[in-house]
Amino acid sequence: MSLNLKKYRKIKGWSQFELAEKAEISEQTVNSIEGLRLWPSDKTLAKLANVLEVEMYRLFVPQTLAMQSETISELKHAVVKTVETLVHDTLQDWERQ
């Protein structure tokens, strides 16, 4: 995650300070996330993804994984479908009880 955050920050040409300012978090938070000393909250992740203009899941795709956008899209669709199925099945189980 930290490598992806740094990669997308560098693509924008921003320093850690600039990213922090735009995401309305501290520069120390950005530094700690990139330095693997802090795992960000969901709220912080959402802010970072938003200002970097990337979908949040892209911050978690391993750098060494050479996936084309079509493959990533298929993976995203499969995850969404799995979650939808789990929610549906759980709700049906609750209704039966």
Secondary structure, DSSP 8 states (H G I E B T S, - for coil): -HHHHHHHHHHHT--HHHHHHHHTS-HHHHHHHHTTS----HHHHHHHHHHHTS-GGGGTS-TT----HHHHHHHHHHHHHHHHHHHHHHHHHHHH-
